[in-house]
Amino acid sequence: MSATYLTTEELAARIHYDARTIRNQLVDNCLIEGRHYIKPFGRRKFLFIWEAIESDMLTQQADTIAMPLAN
């Protein structure tokens, strides 16, 4: 199985988020180390696994039920 590894800047361009938002808010809140990203060689740099992120984004979108609220 081949994975596509992206830097923070590359992921930001694909999902239209700022790179700082990804680092400060999404990492460890929405994105899980080992599933969505790795830290190669124990360093501070993140490499994101595109297939896992894309799969979770599509799954969460399909699980959302659009229902208007009653007034």
N, C-alpha and C positions, 0 to 999 in steps of 0.2 A: 504494500500500500504506500503510495507516494503522497506526501503532504506538501502544501505550499506554505512556506514560511515568509511572513511579512514583517518588516520593521514597523515601528509605531507610526512613522510618517506615511508609509505605504498603506497601512490599515486605515489611517485617518482619511486618506484620499478615496478609498473604496467605500467607506461608510459615511462620509461627509461629516465627520466630527473633527474637532481640533485635537492635535496630538497631545496637548496638555490635559484636555478633558479625559482622554483615554488613560493616560498615566495616573492622573490624580483621582478620578472618580470611578472609572469602569474596572480598572485592575483591582482584583480582590473583592469587588462588590458584585459585578455581573460576570466578569471573566475569571475563570478559575485556573490557577497554575497547574500544569500537567494536562489539562483538558484543552484550554483555549490558548495558552501561551507557555513558553519555557524560558528559562534563563540559562543560556548555554554557558558552560564552563563556570557556573556559579557567579557570573558577573551581574552587573546592574542592568544591562541591556535586555530588552524583551524581544522575543521572536514569537509572533502570533501565528497560530495554526488556522489558516483561512477556512478550511473545510468544516472544522468544528464550530467556528463562529457563525458561518453562513447557515449551517444546519440548525443551530439553536435560534438564530434570528427568524428563520422560516417557520420553525416549530411554534415559537411563541406567537407569531403573527397568525397562524392558523388556529391557535387555541383561543384567541381573543374573540369574544362574542360582542357584536355590535348591537346593542339594545338601548333604545332611548329610555331615559328615566321618566317616570310619571311625575307630573306637576302637582 
